[in-house]
Amino acid sequence: MDELMGSIIQNGFSIAVASFLLVRMDKRLEELTKAVISLGAVMEKIARPEN
């Protein structure tokens, strides 16, 4: 029984840490995606200057 509880606690902690990190990374990945899209728009304007 102690072995089962130890396994549950260890796996639960690992799942909690992984979930926390995924949520934090998701927000940062969204911001990074927006920045890359914005950079693409700027690069497109530079590549095709309006005369």
DOBA-301901 format. One record per residue (C-alpha): x, y, z; residue in three letters; residue number from 1. Coordinates in Angstrom, 3 decimals, padded with zeros to 6 digits, always signed. Each point is the difference from the previous one (the first is absolute). Example, Ala and Ser with C-alpha at 12.3 -4.5 7.8 and 13.67 -1.06 7.14 Angstrom:
! DOBA-301901
<x=+012.300&y=-004.500&z=+007.800&resn=ALA&resi=1>
<x=+001.370&y=+003.440&z=-000.660&resn=SER&resi=2>
! end
This chain:
! DOBA-301901
<x=+000.000&y=+000.000&z=+000.000&resn=MET&resi=1>
<x=+002.851&y=+002.400&z=+000.821&resn=ASP&resi=2>
<x=+001.600&y=-000.790&z=-003.339&resn=GLU&resi=3>
<x=-003.258&y=+000.787&z=-001.803&resn=LEU&resi=4>
<x=-000.397&y=+003.323&z=+001.828&resn=MET&resi=5>
<x=+003.605&y=+000.945&z=-000.762&resn=GLY&resi=6>
<x=-000.525&y=-000.770&z=-003.665&resn=SER&resi=7>
<x=-003.201&y=+002.061&z=-000.128&resn=ILE&resi=8>
<x=+001.649&y=+002.956&z=+001.731&resn=ILE&resi=9>
<x=+003.065&y=-000.119&z=-002.251&resn=GLN&resi=10>
<x=-002.029&y=-000.261&z=-003.212&resn=ASN&resi=11>
<x=-002.472&y=+002.633&z=+001.151&resn=GLY&resi=12>
<x=+002.808&y=+002.451&z=+000.690&resn=PHE&resi=13>
<x=+001.545&y=-000.671&z=-003.415&resn=SER&resi=14>
<x=-003.338&y=+000.544&z=-001.722&resn=ILE&resi=15>
<x=-000.609&y=+003.220&z=+001.938&resn=ALA&resi=16>
<x=+003.427&y=+001.406&z=-000.904&resn=VAL&resi=17>
<x=-000.380&y=-000.968&z=-003.668&resn=ALA&resi=18>
<x=-003.471&y=+001.571&z=-000.158&resn=SER&resi=19>
<x=+001.238&y=+003.213&z=+001.630&resn=PHE&resi=20>
<x=+002.881&y=+000.284&z=-002.451&resn=LEU&resi=21>
<x=-002.231&y=-000.700&z=-003.007&resn=LEU&resi=22>
<x=-002.418&y=+002.739&z=+001.030&resn=VAL&resi=23>
<x=+002.825&y=+002.505&z=+000.425&resn=ARG&resi=24>
<x=+001.661&y=-000.992&z=-003.265&resn=MET&resi=25>
<x=-003.314&y=+000.242&z=-001.856&resn=ASP&resi=26>
<x=-000.308&y=+003.691&z=+000.859&resn=LYS&resi=27>
<x=+003.557&y=+000.676&z=-001.059&resn=ARG&resi=28>
<x=-000.417&y=-001.944&z=-003.228&resn=LEU&resi=29>
<x=-003.062&y=+002.092&z=-000.868&resn=GLU&resi=30>
<x=+002.010&y=+003.192&z=+000.556&resn=GLU&resi=31>
<x=+002.871&y=-001.389&z=-002.076&resn=LEU&resi=32>
<x=-002.391&y=-000.912&z=-002.810&resn=THR&resi=33>
<x=-001.384&y=+003.555&z=-000.043&resn=LYS&resi=34>
<x=+003.529&y=+001.415&z=-000.100&resn=ALA&resi=35>
<x=+000.995&y=-002.237&z=-002.911&resn=VAL&resi=36>
<x=-003.122&y=+000.985&z=-001.948&resn=ILE&resi=37>
<x=+000.747&y=+003.670&z=+000.657&resn=SER&resi=38>
<x=+003.611&y=-000.481&z=-001.089&resn=LEU&resi=39>
<x=-001.197&y=-001.662&z=-003.193&resn=GLY&resi=40>
<x=-002.193&y=+003.004&z=-000.796&resn=ALA&resi=41>
<x=+002.908&y=+002.392&z=+000.564&resn=VAL&resi=42>
<x=+002.322&y=-002.116&z=-002.142&resn=MET&resi=43>
<x=-002.600&y=-000.082&z=-002.761&resn=GLU&resi=44>
<x=-000.228&y=+003.810&z=+000.013&resn=LYS&resi=45>
<x=+003.793&y=+000.271&z=-000.195&resn=ILE&resi=46>
<x=+000.203&y=-002.493&z=-002.847&resn=ALA&resi=47>
<x=-002.685&y=+001.811&z=-002.043&resn=ARG&resi=48>
<x=+000.468&y=+003.723&z=+000.487&resn=PRO&resi=49>
<x=-002.815&y=+002.145&z=-001.341&resn=GLU&resi=50>
<x=+001.152&y=+002.353&z=-002.743&resn=ASN&resi=51>
! end
